[in-house]
Amino acid sequence: MTDFDKVIQRRGTNCIKWDLNPLKDRADVIPMWVADMDFEAAPGIINAMQKVMDHKIFGYRFNSPEYKQVIIDWFKRRHNFEAAPEWICYLPNVVVGLSLAVQSVSEPGDEIILNTPVYGPFYKAVTDNHRVVKSCPMKENDGYYTMDFEKMTSLVTEKTKAVMLCNPHNPGGRVWTREELTKLADFCIEHQLYIISDDIHADLTLGDHVHTMIASISDEISERCITCTSPSKAFNLAGMQAAHAFIKNESLRERFMKPLNALHLSGGNSFEEALVVGAYRDSEEWLKEAVAYIEGNVDYFVDYIGEHIPQILAVKPEGTYLVWVDCRKLHMHQEQLLKFFMDQCHLFVNSGLDYGPEGEGFVRFNMACSRKLVEKAVRQMEDGFKTLN
């Protein structure tokens, strides 16, 4: 059993979460922003990678048939999604996949619908590729988000080519239900739109919530889907550059892979197969323990705020290890809000504006850390809020 209470020193390791300015010279500040874990990787992953290390040769490698088979088995067992080996496309990371997906389903000047607020790189994947973001603000009720299909319909023009989906949703924490995804699939079929789905948090569902891949809804919608995912979030492997996309449609898959092949980036590194196999074949029990621990952190954080800091609202997410906190009742400008958390609460958090204009007045917290750190963070928050009139 892994000791998730263990505090591991990450400062001084070129760690973005802990060492990047303005944290470099602020030892008093707890970083609760970047979405990676402070936990050691699963023993199954370490053992698989150690075998590669022990060989002491890191030359060119190709992935064995087992590499794709463990991915197929994992998603069939855990997500009721059946894929064929040829559907799987290697990616350095999911954000690369989002950009490739935008390129493969549209042309410069075309429109991509985003349900906002949403993970910041969604916007960049569209605009950096000279496409147009059509922002569709979601309905929000006390921190609970739902897609606004009436608004989405009003945004569709002849230049609209796709909807980008974050499932589970970052930062709002929704695990979209099968009914909601079916409605979205029907909408896209009706309007002949593609779906670009980021399922990187698929294995981080909390409570009884069940993740559904939209490509599993029907054969018809699966032909219009590009699903990007990775073991990186669930198994704390974000720095290892290993992800993949599922694309059933052969012509769509060829368009998707063409830029990667042209840049000779269609294969991974010497450790890629080891870490993917080590995660999906040998580390499911570790993941179960990690999710249970994270859920304990989330519950503690949300309950403490509800009892001791009524000026803000924290709603338990259905998935991810991220908590989206509503601070709008403080009536602070976003820069003032972040400064308050930094200087009075000694916490560094993500700004809600990182996720679009609808995130104004919100901040995002990362709960994938030791319980002691969460406890310290909420006590610092409580002390900080006592300085407010």
Protein Blocks (a to p, Z undefined) as FASTA:
>chain_A
ZZfkbccdfehnlpaklmpccklmmmkbccfkbfcdfbdcdfklmmmmmmmmmnopacdc
dddfklmmmmmmmmmmmnopacdfklpccdfblklmmmmmmmmmccehiacdddddddfk
lmmmmmmnopacdddddddeehiacddfklmmmmpcfkbcbdcddddddfklpacdfklm
mmmmmmmmmnopacdddfklmmmcghjbdcddfklmpmklmmmcccdddfklmnopmlno
paddddfblmlmmmmmmmmmmnopabccfklmmmmmmmmmmmmmmmmmmmmmmmmmmmmm
mmmmmmmmmmbccdddfedjbdcddfklnopafklmmmmmmmmnopacddfklnojklgo
iacddfbbcfklmmmmmmmmmmmmmmpZZ
